[in-house]
């Protein structure tokens, strides 16, 4: 049993987006981590090409 009352929140567009993002935060986090890792590897690879002269 709850000991507090949840506030009634109207379904406005920004709040719906926050709710949607909150429910999907783990997949969003995992996807952007993979994209950042790939970008980081690409940058390291491009920088190493310049220093080796290949």
Backbone as a chain_set.jsonl record, in Angstrom:
{"seq": "XXXXXXXXXXXXXXXXXXXXXXXXXXXXXXXXXXXXXXXXXXXXXXXXXXXXXX", "coords": {"N": [[0.839, -1.176, 0.0], [0.516, 2.218, -0.815], [2.035, 5.034, 0.742], [1.902, 7.588, 0.027], [0.602, 10.107, -2.184], [0.464, 10.037, -5.632], [1.174, 12.666, -7.91], [-1.167, 14.076, -10.228], [-0.451, 14.129, -13.539], [-0.655, 15.962, -16.459], [-0.987, 14.787, -19.861], [1.102, 16.056, -21.682], [3.024, 17.028, -24.586], [5.966, 17.334, -24.181], [6.251, 15.901, -21.784], [5.354, 13.377, -22.494], [7.365, 12.635, -24.269], [9.55, 12.535, -22.521], [8.735, 10.425, -20.892], [8.677, 8.363, -22.799], [11.402, 8.299, -23.562], [12.529, 7.606, -21.104], [11.576, 5.019, -20.708], [12.973, 3.699, -22.652], [15.66, 4.016, -22.195], [17.907, 2.352, -21.693], [18.388, 0.786, -24.147], [18.899, 2.993, -25.842], [21.159, 4.101, -24.616], [22.987, 1.946, -24.913], [23.202, 1.791, -27.716], [24.266, 4.335, -28.382], [26.681, 4.206, -27.067], [28.057, 2.228, -28.49], [28.259, 3.521, -30.963], [29.843, 5.757, -30.287], [32.183, 4.43, -29.487], [32.966, 3.237, -31.919], [33.472, 5.558, -33.413], [35.595, 6.62, -31.936], [37.568, 4.609, -32.319], [37.881, 4.857, -35.091], [38.944, 7.465, -35.264], [41.356, 7.088, -33.857], [42.569, 5.247, -35.595], [42.811, 6.785, -37.941], [44.567, 8.768, -37.022], [46.803, 7.215, -36.438], [47.549, 6.373, -38.958], [48.634, 8.657, -40.085], [50.943, 9.017, -38.576], [52.509, 6.751, -39.062], [53.027, 6.783, -41.731], [51.772, 5.275, -43.661]], "CA": [[0.0, 0.0, 0.0], [1.304, 3.457, -0.892], [1.878, 5.979, 1.839], [1.891, 8.931, -0.538], [-0.27, 10.252, -3.343], [1.169, 10.473, -6.834], [0.508, 13.816, -8.525], [-1.788, 13.88, -11.531], [0.345, 14.854, -14.525], [-1.32, 15.948, -17.767], [-0.216, 14.175, -20.952], [1.592, 17.044, -22.64], [4.027, 16.459, -25.486], [7.306, 17.134, -23.595], [6.216, 14.855, -20.765], [5.253, 12.085, -23.181], [8.701, 12.314, -24.792], [10.386, 12.121, -21.39], [8.294, 9.091, -20.501], [9.126, 7.445, -23.847], [12.856, 8.161, -23.441], [12.82, 6.899, -19.867], [11.299, 3.597, -20.884], [13.909, 3.133, -23.62], [16.975, 4.607, -21.951], [18.99, 1.373, -21.804], [18.775, 0.575, -25.55], [19.482, 4.229, -26.376], [22.501, 4.177, -24.045], [23.839, 0.928, -25.526], [23.455, 2.158, -29.112], [25.166, 5.48, -28.516], [28.007, 3.784, -26.626], [28.682, 1.535, -29.618], [28.591, 4.522, -31.981], [30.989, 6.533, -29.797], [33.354, 3.555, -29.529], [33.372, 3.123, -33.325], [34.048, 6.85, -33.789], [36.885, 6.702, -31.254], [38.485, 3.707, -33.025], [38.145, 5.47, -36.392], [39.855, 8.598, -35.053], [42.676, 6.531, -33.538], [43.107, 4.639, -36.81], [43.222, 7.869, -38.838], [45.754, 9.403, -36.447], [47.957, 6.317, -36.55], [47.968, 6.344, -40.364], [49.463, 9.824, -40.329], [52.241, 8.915, -37.905], [53.28, 5.642, -39.63], [53.34, 7.072, -43.116], [51.159, 4.274, -44.539]], "C": [[0.886, 1.243, 0.0], [1.002, 4.367, 0.289], [1.863, 7.417, 1.35], [1.008, 8.926, -1.773], [0.564, 10.738, -4.515], [0.434, 11.654, -7.458], [-0.081, 13.447, -9.882], [-1.052, 14.756, -12.539], [-0.384, 14.803, -15.862], [-0.397, 15.376, -18.84], [0.148, 15.23, -21.994], [2.734, 16.436, -23.429], [5.407, 16.308, -24.842], [7.325, 16.012, -22.552], [6.08, 13.475, -21.39], [6.607, 11.668, -23.735], [9.628, 11.864, -23.674], [10.024, 10.716, -20.923], [8.79, 8.052, -21.507], [10.631, 7.209, -23.739], [13.247, 7.389, -22.183], [12.607, 5.404, -19.983], [12.307, 2.925, -21.801], [15.34, 3.609, -23.394], [18.112, 3.595, -22.091], [19.351, 1.079, -23.258], [19.411, 1.808, -26.183], [20.923, 4.364, -25.887], [23.442, 3.186, -24.738], [24.163, 1.263, -26.974], [24.438, 3.314, -29.218], [26.564, 5.14, -28.005], [28.751, 3.074, -27.748], [29.099, 2.528, -30.7], [29.79, 5.361, -31.546], [32.273, 5.705, -29.827], [33.873, 3.421, -30.958], [34.018, 4.42, -33.807], [35.44, 7.014, -33.18], [37.932, 5.83, -31.954], [38.852, 4.287, -34.387], [39.13, 6.631, -36.262], [41.257, 8.095, -34.728], [43.335, 5.931, -34.77], [43.598, 5.714, -37.78], [44.473, 8.574, -38.327], [46.982, 8.51, -36.577], [48.438, 6.212, -37.993], [48.896, 7.513, -40.671], [50.836, 9.702, -39.702], [53.106, 7.795, -38.481], [53.703, 5.912, -41.065], [52.759, 6.06, -44.088], [50.153, 4.904, -45.454]], "O": [[1.88, 1.31, 0.723], [-0.131, 4.452, 0.763], [1.819, 8.353, 2.148], [0.707, 7.874, -2.335], [1.283, 11.731, -4.407], [-0.795, 11.649, -7.53], [0.458, 12.598, -10.592], [-1.034, 15.98, -12.409], [-0.699, 13.718, -16.352], [0.826, 15.473, -18.736], [-0.449, 15.276, -23.069], [3.343, 15.454, -23.004], [5.988, 15.228, -24.945], [8.299, 15.267, -22.452], [6.633, 12.505, -20.873], [6.966, 10.492, -23.684], [10.405, 10.925, -23.847], [10.901, 9.915, -20.598], [9.268, 6.987, -21.118], [11.092, 6.07, -23.813], [14.195, 6.605, -22.204], [13.367, 4.614, -19.422], [12.481, 1.708, -21.739], [16.146, 3.599, -24.324], [19.187, 3.956, -22.569], [20.536, 1.116, -23.59], [20.35, 1.69, -26.969], [21.811, 4.706, -26.667], [24.561, 3.542, -25.105], [25.29, 1.042, -27.417], [25.345, 3.282, -30.05], [27.541, 5.73, -28.466], [29.948, 3.295, -27.937], [30.171, 2.392, -31.288], [30.667, 5.647, -32.362], [33.337, 6.227, -30.159], [35.081, 3.484, -31.189], [35.01, 4.381, -34.534], [36.357, 7.496, -33.845], [39.064, 6.27, -32.157], [40.011, 4.217, -34.796], [40.051, 6.756, -37.07], [42.24, 8.613, -35.259], [44.54, 6.093, -34.966], [44.668, 5.578, -38.372], [45.346, 8.937, -39.115], [48.086, 9.006, -36.803], [49.624, 5.982, -38.227], [49.845, 7.364, -41.441], [51.806, 10.232, -40.244], [54.331, 7.878, -38.398], [54.66, 5.308, -41.55], [53.205, 5.986, -45.233], [49.537, 4.212, -46.264]]}, "num_chains": 1, "name": "protein.A"}
